[in-house]
Amino acid sequence: MRTQAVFAVVTAAALATAGCSNKKAATKDNFKKAIGNYYNQHAECVWSSPVKFPVEADPNKGDQTSGYDALTDAGLLTRSSAQKRVFIFGSKQVNDYDLSSKGRSVWSPDQSQPGYGNFCFGHRDVTSIDDSTTSADNNGAQVANVSYRYTIGGIADWAKSTEMMTAFPTIQADLAGTKVDKATLINTDNGWQVSHD
């Protein structure tokens, strides 16, 4: 009886140790999980950098307003017209855009810049690891350079409209099937993680 109990404890400890070392192994599954975990926290968004609302745009400049208008049509922004004083000679028409209540519910605030944020519409889903090479960095940590394929998953309904894809070509490009990219991973105490360098 005592031998069986000791055997069960030793077996459980061995399995726990194997589980810990397993997540640090240089395998395609571990690389796929590490990249997937990273992109679950780093979504694909309509702008390349955070923006702040309210914002003002010239309605005669379509390159300034097309994205805002598409987001307004999707119910994520509100639009109002106003007169803006231009020096002392007169005024011009401008559109003021601000977050709607629906927009606030899907707005992703930037934690490093209060008041700034983005509309994020999905995240990368890693479909395969194509190639990897491992080496050690200057500190002796194990590093992997990984080539992988991905699609965009968890796509927000508002991002799927033709108007949105026209106004934001990056959405259309992101949703156009499988893509290829590379990542540098580092082996940490918690397993493989995407390097931010």
N, C-alpha and C positions, 0 to 999 in steps of 0.2 A: 504494500500500500504506500509506504513512504517512498519507495523507489519510483513509483508511478508519479507521485506528486513532484518529486525532484525533477524527473524527466519532463513533466509538463512545464515547469518553471523554466528549465533550460531551453526547451523548444520555443517557448514564447519569447524569451530573451533573444534567441537566435533569429527568430522571425522579425522582431522589432529592429535588430541590428541590420538585418538584410534589407528591410524596408528603408532605413535611413541611408544606407550606402547605395541602394538602388536608385534613389532620386538624384544622386550625384554621378551616376554612371553616364558616360558619353554616348547616349543612345538617341535614336531618332524620336522615340516617344517622349523622352525627357526634353529634348530640344523643342518639339512641337508644343508640349505643355507650357514651357517657359515663355515662348513667343506668344502663345495664346493668352496666357495670364497677363502679360504686358499689355497686349492690345485690348483686353477686356477693360483695362483702366485708362487706355488712351484711344478714344474713339475717333472716327473720321468725322470731320466737321465741315461746314460750308465755307468758312473763311480760314485762311492759312494762319492767321493770328487773331487773338481775341479782339472784340470790338466793344464799344460802350454805347449804350442807348440812354436817352434819346439822341438821335442823329438828324442832321439837316442835309438835304441834297437838292441840287438844282434839277427841277423836273424836265428841263430841256436837254439834259445830259443823260442819255439812256444808259451809258456805261456806269454812271453813279447810281441810278435808280432801279435798274432791271432786277437786281437781286432783292432789294428791299420790296419792290412791288410784288415779286413772286412770293415772298414770305408774307406779305400783306394778304395776297389772294388765298394763301394757305391758312390764314387766320392767326398767324404767329406774331404779326406786327399790326399796329394801327397807323393810319396815315392821315395827316391833316395839312391843309395848305395855310401858308402864312406869308406876309410881306416882310422882307428883310431890308433894312436900311443899308444902302450902299454909299459909304462916305457921306457927303453932305448933298449930293446931287439927286438923290432919289432912292428908289427901292426896287427890289425884284422879287418875283414869286419864288418861294421855296416850299418843299415838302418836308414836314417834320414826321419822323418815324419813331415809334416807341413800342415796347413790348406789350402785347395784349395779355389778357389773363391766361389764354391758352398758350401763348408764347412763353410766359413765365414758368408754366408747368413743364416745359421741355427744354428750357434754357439751361446751359451748362456753365455755371459761373467759374471764372478763373480765380483760384484761391490766392494767387500771388498778386492780383490787381483788383482790388475791390471795385465793383461797378462794371467790370469787363466780363465778357463771356463769349459763347458761341452756340450755334445750333448744330448739334451732333446727330448724325443720322444712322450710324451703324459702326461696326468694328470689324477688324480683320479676323477671319476664321482660317487658320492654317490648315490646308488640305494635304500637304505632303512636304517632307524634307527631301530635297534633291541631292544635296551634297554637304559635307562638313569636313573641316580640318581642325584638329586641336593642337594647341601648343601651350607654352607657359609664358606668362607676362614677366616683367622685370621683378615683380614681387614673388614670383613662383606660383601664382595662382593659375589654375587651368582655364584656358580661354578657347572658345570654339567659334570659328567663322562658319556660318550656316547659310546655305541658299535654300529658299523655301518658296512654295506656291500658296496663294491664299485667294479667297473670295471675300466679299463683304457680307456679313451676316447681321441679323437683328435690325434690318432696314426699317426706319420709321415710315409710316404710311405717307406723311406729308412730303417726304423726299422723292416719292415715286412718280410725281406728275411730270408731264412733258414741259410745263412752264418752269418747274424747278430745275429740271435737267438742262433746259436752255439757258436759264439765268446763271446757273452754276455748273459749267462744263466739268468740273472736278467730280460732281456727283455722277454724271453720265459716264465718265471714264472709270470711276470706281465700281460702278454697277455693271460694267461691260464684260463680265466673265472673270476667268482666272488670271491672276497677275503673278509675277515673279519678283522677289526681293531678297535682300541679304540682311543678316543680323549678326552682331557680335555678342556672344553670351559668355558669362563668367561663372565659374563654379564656386558657389558660396557655401557657407555652413547650412543654408536652407535649400541647397540644390542649385540648379542652373537658373540664372536670371539674365535678362537683356541688359547689356552694358549701356550706360548713358553717355559714354565718351564718344 
